[in-house]
Amino acid sequence: MAKNTRGQDLHVLFRPFGDIKRVFLAKDKKTGQSKGFAFINFKRQEDAAKAIEVLNGYSYDHQILSVDWSKSGTQ
C-alpha cells in the first residue's frame, strides 16, 4: 500500500464487498504516512471472505495487494 493511501481510499476500495465496521490504517507517528498495511473489519464474515478472494493479488496504486485474514493478536 502506498505511503499516501488514506482511510477513505480503503473505504472506497472495500465498500463494494459489504458493510464495513472499521478501517484501521497504520501510520507513522512522526510523518503521518501509511506504514503499508491496514485492517478492514466487515460486519459479516462472508463479505470479508469475498473481499479477500477478489482483492488478494489485486493491483492498486502501483502496488500488489496482499489481502488475508488477520492473525491472532495482530489487531
N, C-alpha and C positions, 0 to 999 in steps of 0.2 A: 504494500500500500504506500502510495506516495506521501512525502512529508507534508504536502499541502492539503491532504484529504481532511474534510470536515465531517462532523457527525451528520449533518444534513445530507451530505453526499451519500453516506451509507444508508440513511433512511430511504432515499430515492432508489438506490440500488436494490435494497432488500424488501421494500414495501410490497412489490407485486406478488410476493410469496405468502403474505398473510399479515395479520395484525402483529405489530412489534410492541413488545412490552418495554424494552430498554435497549439503548445503544451506548456502549462504553468504548470510547476511542482513547487508547493510551497515548498520552502526550508527554513530551519532555518538560519538566517543571521550569527549566530556565528559558527555553526558546519557545515553548508552546507548540512546537511542531509535532506531528504524529510520529510515534515510535515505530509505526509499521504494522501494528496489529490492533484488533478491536474485538469486542464481544457483542454479539447481537442476540438478544433474548426475544423469542417469539412467544405469543400466548399459547400456541398449540404446537406440540412436538411434531406433528405431521407437516406443518408449514416449514419448520426448521429443516426437516429431512429433505423436503423439496428444494429449498434454497441450497443446501449442501450438494444435492445431486446436480443441480443446474450450474451453480456458480463455482464449484471447485474446478480449478484449471482455467477459469474464465479470464480473458484479457481485459483489464480495467486500468485506465490512465497509465498506459505503457508498463503495466505490471501484470504478472500472472497470479491470480488469487489462489490461496490455499484456504479452503473453507471446510471445517470439520467440527465435530463435537468437541466441546471444551473438555479438558482432562480434569479430574477431581482436584479441587483445591486451587484452580487457576483463575477463579472468577471471584 
